Amino acid sequence: MRSAILLFILMILAAPCASMVNASPNAATWHSERLLGENGRYYFLLVTEWINKGSYYQHTEVQRIHKVDKLTDSTVAVTDIRRVLSTNHVEREEQELREQSLPNFNLSAFLRSNGILHPYPMRDYYRAQLDSTGLYFVLSGRKIPLLSLSELKERTPTRDLPREVVGVEFTSVWPDSGVERMVYYTLRTHAAGGDIDAADVVVAVPRRKLSPPQE
């Protein structure tokens, strides 16, 4: 009788552990933006999303190009270039990729037809910082606001706001009339990995904000 009671207690204690082992991960999306380049009026982002709806064995990856108006900082066109469903067959140690049928996309032709020039990293001098007020730049001991907290919220697809600046880029494009020259910062909420939402977002800042004020 005593052994039966002990076995019953062990089964109760083991149940939560078993449920933890078999539990599915939380749904999560990893959102990544990379500056593809710009022309005189627009800048272009390569946006990739890794979407997991709560499985250890299956996720979707989506890639598209966003065309963004520098005057309004709004996306005016989106080009879907890839959507793939990835399934891991653990028992066979194989990965299966199922591509969704999309129109053929020619990157070289896209760059030429839009007159896009490639970005390059900028010097550390242009490195900005983040705090509870938003994105800012320190110039001659002065704190120069670049983007407010509310502006960062509008640009970030995750609930968590960016925590660090991980890159700053520019191109050699000469802007159209009435359009400012831009500097592009890449901001990160979390590094991708694990079952939490993560994002790298690119924000455009007028280059004049990084210049010494005229006395």
N, C-alpha and C positions, 0 to 999 in steps of 0.2 A: 504493500500500500504506500509505504513511504517513498519507494523508488518511483512509483507512478506519479505521485505528487511532485517530486523533484523534476521529472521529465516534463510535466505540464508547465511548471514555472520556467524551465529552460526554453520551452517553445514560445512562451509569451515574451520572454526577454529577447529572443532571437528574431521575432517578427519585425520590429522596427528596422533592424540592421538589414534584413533581407529586402525590405521595401526600399531602403536607401540605395542598395546595390542596383536594384532593378528600375529605380526611378528614372524618368526621362529628364534631360536637361531643360532649363528654362529656354523659352523662345528668345532668339537674339538676332540682331542685324548688325553687321559690320559695314559701315558706310565709308567709302574712300574717294576723295576728290583729288585729282592731279591736274595741274594747269597744263593743258595741251599746247596753248599758245594764244596769240591775239592778232587782230588786224586793227585798222584805224578806228573802228567803231565798236567791235565786239571782242569779248574774250571767250575762250572755249575750255570746258572742263571735261576730262575723262572721268566719269563717275562709275564706280564699281560697287556693287552691294552683294554681300554674302548673307543669305537669308536662311536661318534655321528656325523651323516652326516647333521645335521641341523633340529632336531625334538625334541619337548618336550616329545614325547611319545614313542620313539623307539631308541634303541642303541644296539650295538654288543659288546660282551666281548669275548676276545680271550686269551687263556693261552698256553704257550709253554715253553720248556726247551732248552736253548742254551748251547752247549758244546764249551768251549773256550780254545784254545791252549795257555798255559802260555808263551811259547817261542815267539810266533808271535802276541799274543793278538787278534787273529782272530777267528771268529766262524767257527767251522768245522762241526757241525751237529746241526740240529734243530728238536725237537720232538714236534709235535702238540698234546696237551692233551685235549683241550676243546675249543669249539666255540659255543656260545649261542646267539640267538637273543631275546632281551627282549622288550616286548611291554606292555605299560601301557594302560589299558582300563579304562579311567577315569569315564565314565558313569556307569560302573559296579564296580568300585573300585577294580579292579583285575589286577594282573601282569601275563602275559603269557610268558613262557620261551620255546623257540624252540631250541632244541639241534641239532647241525649238526652231522651226523654220522661220527665218527672217530674210528680208531682201539682202542680196549681196552688198557688202560694204567695202569700198576701196579707199583706204586711208590716204594714200598718196594723192589720189584725185581730189579727195575732200580738202586736204591741206592746200592744194594748188587753187582750187576753185574759190576758196574763201580767203586766199592771200594771207595765210597764217604763218607767223614767224615763231620760232621755238623759244621757250624761256631759259634763263640761266640764273644760277644762284647769285645773290648779292653779298656784299661784304658784311661782316659782323656789325659794322657801324650801324646798319639799318635794322638790327635785331630789336624787335619790340617785346613788350612784356604784358602779362595779364594780371589783373587783380579784381577786386569786387566791383570796381567801377567800369571795367571793360578792357579794351586793348589800348595801350598807350606807348609812347616813345619818349625817351629822355634825351633832351637836347640842351646842351649848355647848362645842365643842372635843373632844367625846367621839365615838368611832366606835360607832354603834349598829347591830348586825347585823340585817338584815331577812330575807334568805334565804341559806342556806348554798350552797356550791358543789354539793353533792349534790342539793339541792332544785332548783337551776337546771338540772342535768342531766336531772332527771325531767321538767321542763317544756319542754325544748328538743328539737324534732324532728330537728335536724341534729347532726352529729358535733361541729362547732365550737360553742363556748359563746358567749353574748352578749358583745359587746365594748363596747357603749355603751347609755346610757339615752336614748331619743329622745322620751319623753313621760310625763306623769303626769296622771291624771284622777280625778275623783270625781263622785258624783251627789248629789242632794238627798234620796234615799230614806232613810226612817227604818227601821232593821233590825227584823226580827222578834225576839221574846224569845229570848235565848240566842245571837243572832247579832251579831257585831261589825260596826261601820262599817268600810268598806274604802277603801283608796287603791289605784289600779291603775297599775302602771308598764308601759310598753312598752319592751322590750329588743330590741336588734338584733344579729344575728351578722355578717351582711354585707348591704350594699345589693343589691337584686335587679339582675341583669344579668350576662351572661357565663354560662359553663357550669360554675358551682359552685352547690352548695346554699346557700340564703340563708333567713333567717327573722326575722320580727318576732313576738315572743311577748308576751302580756299576763300579768302576774303580779299576784295580789291580796295586799295587805299590810294587816294590821289597823292602823287609823289611830292607835290608842293608842301604837304604837311610835314615832310621829313627834312625840309630845307630850313636853314637859319632864318629867323624873322628879319625883315628889313628894318633897320633902325632909322 
